[in-house]
Every structure is written in structure tokens, then in C-alpha cells.
Amino acid sequence: MDLIAAISSQLGVDANEAQGLAGAVLGSVQQQVSQKLGGADAAAFAGQLPELEGWKAQAGALGTGAGAGGGLLGAVSSLLGGGGSGFDMAALVQVASKAGLGPGAAQQLLPLLLQFLQSRLDPALLSRLTAAVPALSGTKNKGGLLGALGSILGG
């Protein structure tokens, strides 16, 4: 799956903005992997998503303007920092807002990110990730990426 092309097409942003969005969100997921699963899984996550470092750099670059308040990565980190339990819809809305997009963009971004992670991560790593980060667990009661996708699709 070409995540950047999908984000660009669905949200009407250019490739740099799409890379920044992907880098901000997936960079925060990477932080959760490191904190909750440890170095081996963090290294596996990074190894299975080699373009992530460039995307995270783009997220930082998009946030360097005046009044950026930490940019896209800052928007996500502020919601996940201090032992946050994982990524949720509120974080996605804040990231979309930092990128100049409306709340509806977060709902469009969510299934794209999930589909990308499912297509790229080893199933065992994805399973450990969703177990360790409740926001990715997918149950309606817990919310998260999979739960929000189910809500969007009426499941």
C-alpha cells in the first residue's frame, strides 16, 4: 500500500503534508512500541517501516513555522506523553488541525493508517502492538484505531 499517495488522494494534501501526517502519527506509535514492548520490537517496527524516519523528519519540518507549537510531532507527543495509553481519535483530530485540516480528515486518515500497518507489519508484531497499546486494540469499548474504523464502517 502506498500510504502517502492514499493520504494525498483522500485528504487533498500534497506529498510533503501527507508524509508529515504519516510521520507524526506513526512516529508516536513507534514511541509506544519502544515504551511498552521494548527495544527488540521497536527495532522490528522501524525495520519494517524504513520510510518512517524520513516521514518523521517531514513532520518536524512542517512544524517549524511561527506559532507551530511543536508541529505535528508536538501535537501527537503532547497527547501521548507522560505515560499516555496510546493513540486515539482526539490525537488524530489535533494532528489534522495542526496540518490545517478539519476533524473529518482524522476520520479519513484513521483507516488508511490501520490498513498500512496491517499491510506492512509482521502479524506477530502487530498482535503484540495491539495488545500493548489499547488504543490500537480495535474493540468498540476501548476505542482506538480498529474500534474507530469499526464505528466508521458501522461495525
N, C-alpha and C positions, 0 to 999 in steps of 0.2 A: 504494500500500500504506500502510495506517495502522499504522506501526511501533509506536506507543505502545499502541494497542488490542491489537495482536498480542502484545506483551510482557506486557501486563497479563493477557490471557487465558491465555497459555501458562504463565506463571510464577506466576500468582495474586498479583500485586502491584498496588498502586494506581497511578493515573496518574502521581503525583509520583515514585514509585520507578521506574516504567518510564522516565520522562523522564530521571531521574538515571542509570540504567543506559545508556540510549542516548547521553546526553551524555558520559559518562565514556569509553565505548568509541569513539564516533565522533569525539570531541574528540581522542583520541590518534591516530586515523587521520589527522585533519586536521593534526596536528603532523608526522606522517610525510610527508604531501603537501608541506607547506611546506619541510621539511628536504631532502627528496630530489628534489622536482620544481620547487621554486621558487615565486616569488610569483604568477605568472600562473595556474598550476594550482591553487594554494592559494585564490586568489580565485574561480576557477571552481568549485572544490569547495564553498566557502562559499556561493556564489551559487545552486548547485543544491540546497543543503540549508539554506534560510533559517531553519528552526526550530532549527537546531543551537545557536545562541547561547543561546537560552532553555533548551535541554536541558542545556547545559554549566553554566549558572547553577544549574539544579536539582541537578546532580551535586555542585556545590560546597556548596549549601545542605544536602544530605543528609549531608555530611561535616563539619558544623560542631559536632556534639555532642562531649561529653567523650570523649577516647580515640579519636577518629575517625582519627587518624594521617594526616591529609591527605584523608580522604574518598575517594569513588570516583575522582575525578580523580587523587588522590595514589597510589592503588593501581595505576592504569594507568601513570602517569608514572614511577613508580619502576621499573617493568619495562621501559619504553621509553626512559628517559633514558640519557644517556651513550652515544648512538650506537646504541641498540638497533635491531635489524634489522626490527622490525615487531611487529605484534600476534600473539599465539599463544594456545593453549588455557590455558597457565598464567596468563596475564594475565586471561583471561576468568574463570577459577576464582577468582582473587584479587578481582576486581571483584564477582563474585557473592557471595563471602564477606563483603566489606565491606557489601554490601546485605542481609546476613542470610540469604542463600540458600545451598543446598548446591551441590556440584560439578556435579550433574546439571543445574542451572539454566544453567550455562555451555554445556552441550551443546544445550540448548533455545534459548538466546539466539543462538548462532552462526548457524544457518541463517536466522533472522529478520533479522539484521543484513546478511548477504550478500544476501538477497532484496531488502532495502530499497535497498542500494547499487546493485544491478543495475537496479532499477526507476527510480531517480532520477538516477543519474549518466549523463552523455553517454558513449556507448560508447568513444569515443576517450580520454576522461579515465580511465575505468575501466581501459582497457587499459594506459595509462601508469602508473596507480597500481599495478596488479598486477605490472607489470614492475619498478617501482622499489622496491616493498615485498614482499620474498619471502614474508612471512607471509600475503599475500593471493593468492599465485600459483596455488594450487589443485592443485599436484601432490602426490601422496602422499609423495614423497621429501622435499619441502620442508615439508610440513605446511601450516599456515596455515588461513585461513577456508575456502577452497574444498576443500583437502585434508581438513580435519576434516569438512566436510559430506559429502565422498565416503566417508569412513570410517563416518560415522554411517549413511549410506544403503546401505553395503555395496558401494560402487563401487570 
